[in-house]
């Protein structure tokens, strides 16, 4: 399956997806952990949808980070093989 082409990640070595992914992660992860481990007593109805939305933000952030590493890695390196699914090939 080919990876989608984004307008802000147009060429090899472009670090913008990593930057976007880290920002998404820094926004989503603290709220997710706070709602998961220290919920408020009166957050009954909103707790589960909020966890789903923040969890989706974490997954989107991970996708952007992987896409950024995929663009920035050099062919033959470990990160290139890891992000392209060629871990066990030489």
C-alpha positions as semicolon CSV with decimal commas, in nm:
position;residue;x (nm);y (nm);z (nm)
1;X;0,000;0,000;0,000
2;X;0,155;0,333;-0,099
3;X;0,185;0,600;0,166
4;X;-0,023;0,914;0,108
5;X;0,148;1,219;-0,038
6;X;0,109;1,532;0,172
7;X;0,168;1,887;0,054
8;X;0,393;1,974;0,347
9;X;0,613;1,663;0,302
10;X;0,716;1,690;-0,059
11;X;1,077;1,574;-0,074
12;X;1,329;1,352;0,094
13;X;1,477;1,492;0,413
14;X;1,171;1,700;0,500
15;X;1,130;1,706;0,879
16;X;0,788;1,878;0,893
17;X;0,589;1,555;0,961
18;X;0,811;1,484;1,262
19;X;0,746;1,834;1,393
20;X;0,369;1,803;1,343
21;X;0,368;1,457;1,506
22;X;0,560;1,575;1,811
23;X;0,324;1,870;1,856
24;X;0,019;1,639;1,828
25;X;0,181;1,405;2,080
26;X;0,262;1,684;2,326
27;X;-0,097;1,808;2,305
28;X;-0,273;1,470;2,328
29;X;-0,061;1,255;2,559
30;X;-0,079;1,456;2,887
31;X;-0,456;1,492;2,865
32;X;-0,496;1,123;2,781
33;X;-0,285;1,014;3,077
34;X;-0,459;1,256;3,311
35;X;-0,808;1,138;3,212
36;X;-0,696;0,775;3,223
37;X;-0,522;0,772;3,562
38;X;-0,673;1,066;3,753
39;X;-1,030;1,126;3,634
40;X;-1,247;1,384;3,802
41;X;-1,537;1,253;4,011
42;X;-1,794;1,434;3,796
43;X;-1,652;1,340;3,454
44;X;-1,867;1,029;3,407
45;X;-2,027;1,090;3,067
46;X;-1,749;1,285;2,899
47;X;-1,461;1,061;3,013
48;X;-1,491;0,781;2,755
49;X;-1,541;1,000;2,444
50;X;-1,254;1,220;2,557
51;X;-1,028;0,916;2,591
52;X;-1,125;0,806;2,240
53;X;-1,055;1,149;2,089
54;X;-0,722;1,189;2,269
55;X;-0,624;0,831;2,182
56;X;-0,697;0,905;1,816
57;X;-0,472;1,211;1,845
58;X;-0,193;0,992;1,980
59;X;-0,234;0,748;1,690
60;X;-0,231;1,032;1,435
61;X;0,082;1,171;1,601
62;X;0,253;0,832;1,582
63;X;0,164;0,810;1,213
64;X;0,314;1,152;1,143
65;X;0,630;1,067;1,334
66;X;0,674;0,740;1,144
67;X;0,612;0,921;0,814
68;X;0,872;1,183;0,909
69;X;1,129;0,923;1,006
70;X;1,051;0,746;0,680
71;X;1,128;1,063;0,483
72;X;1,441;1,156;0,678
73;X;1,612;0,816;0,696
74;X;1,890;0,717;0,459
75;X;1,856;0,401;0,249
76;X;2,028;0,107;0,416
77;X;2,008;0,245;0,769
78;X;1,824;0,073;1,053
79;X;1,553;0,339;1,067
80;X;1,496;0,306;0,692
81;X;1,456;-0,070;0,721
82;X;1,232;-0,031;1,027
83;X;0,994;0,220;0,868
84;X;0,981;0,043;0,530
85;X;0,912;-0,302;0,676
86;X;1,246;-0,453;0,577
87;X;1,377;-0,535;0,924
88;X;1,520;-0,879;0,852
89;X;1,666;-0,815;0,506
90;X;2,026;-0,717;0,456
